[in-house]
């Protein structure tokens, strides 16, 4: 059968590089950053539309005194089990399909991706951006990597975003998150109610694991869509990021879970 993918574009060395101005000198603009990971078979450049959607919102909220650095890294090329061993961009191996609660984890692959994204974080900090100004997020596979990177990291961060993703390495996730620097770092988790690729049960059970066993402030929302982003989800994400990047974000209570949003045309890319 045809190879499974949630997107696709030509991978180039340029697509994962920083897409914004240089980091300001001391006394210059406040600099924020977002590292965003794509899904299986996709590439960082295909998510440039996220920057186009959110930059005007951030400009209106923060003004020109704040600068946003965007990083869209590409996953390495790897053999993927569910695609008969075919090579494609993948943050870790996908062994079972669809991705349900019983799906097996590629622990070595996930740990390698955690290290890869931690290096992205370290590079931003080395460039002069305070780690508490950095958000790590992603879609599908990328969201799964974001969850395990942020909540196992020794670097304090602003927030984590998971769209249509799931928690891997569940056995020690809660314990690891409470020992990490982001035990109380807020999480936005959006998921499609009709997702037939990463089943909605992954969000339901993942949210329960977090709420019952961690102190992570969770903003968990469900949308009437499949395995895709949703226009209302992007609006909710924008509001979450504004709050996370605001001075008083740490003092704000976690929003209560919301009912599914009304159906609408999903926003690209898939």
PyMOL commands that set and color helices and strands:
alter all, ss='L'
color gray80, all
select helices_A, chain A and resi 44-62+81-83+107-126+131-133+141-150+170-179+200-213+231-244+249-251
alter helices_A, ss='H'
color red, helices_A
select strands_A, chain A and resi 30-37+66-71+77-80+86-89+134-139+159-163+187-192+218-223+229-230+258-261+266-267
alter strands_A, ss='S'
color yellow, strands_A
deselect
rebuild
show_as cartoon
